[in-house]
Amino acid sequence: MALSSAALAQTSPTFPTRAVTLVIPFTPGSGSDLIARIIAPRLSVRWGQPVIVDNKAGASGNLGHNFVAKAAPDGHILMLTADSFTMAPAIYKTMPYDPANDFAPVVTLADASYAFAVNPTVPAKDLKSLIAYLKANPGKLNYGTPGNGTPHHLSMELFKSAAGVDILHVPYKGIAGALTDLMGGQVQLLYGTTNSLAPHVASGKVRLLAITGTARSALAPDVATFHEQGMDAMDAGDAYYFVAAPARTPPELVSRLNGDLSAVISASDVKSELLKLGLIVRTSTPAQLGTAVKSDLMRWRKVVADAGITAD
């Protein structure tokens, strides 16, 4: 429904009245952080106020998420987070906020594909031959992740369930250790972002067997998607990044934020810069984002319950 002229007149001139803070619930260098630092200067120009990127990492993103949940609903404190936001509630028995009701979805910004990588010693050239090998060798291969309860971990458990295979989980404290041991052969499989894995393919240290998403990645055009190889369960496996505001943020302000953020991230130079990082710009309405978040909250609760995953 179109906003009334009175509502627009009331909202547009009064926001922002001071600096806007983009809270990133992860460390510098994460996908959310990279996006924020690209769009913040452009938002500052558009809004005529400073836009500050504030990293509040900790507790799988819960620290930053909780900070935004408790903030004033006036648009001056926003969170730019990833879909791991929908995974933490499935893992932690208690949460300091309600992921379904304490936030107002604003806009989706970008997607990043994941890839399934193996050490070259694994005798598989595609998903079908890998699954056959895993079924012939139950419990004999290991997969590494950046840690228990990470998107990499939950997605691998989803793969295990869909494929009906038995692989041992080896959690690390970060992706670097897992990737190093994948290349060294201490673990044989790893599920990670395509941009983090692609540079190691040319050296022959890892082999990619499948990627998430509905289309092949420009970073690995020769690698077929899970969907192409008949595994629809991984179709929604892409990471996605989005902005949300505290609940009770006025709908007309949410609409204003959606339009401004969509315009900034859809600029050709921003798209080009993000593409180099393996990020594909994709925007949404607030309602579309809200539907995706609710769907993922239910999906990951099932994965965690079926796999018996608990927080460290």
Sequence and secondary structure as in RCSB ss.txt:
>XXXX:A:sequence
MALSSAALAQTSPTFPTRAVTLVIPFTPGSGSDLIARIIAPRLSVRWGQPVIVDNKAGASGNLGHNFVAKAAPDG
HILMLTADSFTMAPAIYKTMPYDPANDFAPVVTLADASYAFAVNPTVPAKDLKSLIAYLKANPGKLNYGTPGNGT
PHHLSMELFKSAAGVDILHVPYKGIAGALTDLMGGQVQLLYGTTNSLAPHVASGKVRLLAITGTARSALAPDVAT
FHEQGMDAMDAGDAYYFVAAPARTPPELVSRLNGDLSAVISASDVKSELLKLGLIVRTSTPAQLGTAVKSDLMRW
RKVVADAGITAD
>XXXX:A:secstr
    HHHHHHHGGGS SS EEEEESS TTSHHHHHHHHHHHHHHHHHTS EEEEE   GGGHHHHHHHHTS SSS
SEEEEEEGGGGTHHHH SS SS TTTSEEEEEEEEEE EEEEE TTS  SSHHHHHHHHHHSTT  EEEESSTTS
HHHHHHHHHHHHHT   EEEE SSHHHHHHHHHHTSS EEEEEHHHHGGGTTTTS EEEEE SSS  TTSTTS B
TTTTT GGGTT SEEEEEEEETT  HHHHHHHHHHHHHHHTSHHHHHHHHTTT EE    HHHHHHHHHHHHHHH
HHHHHHHT    
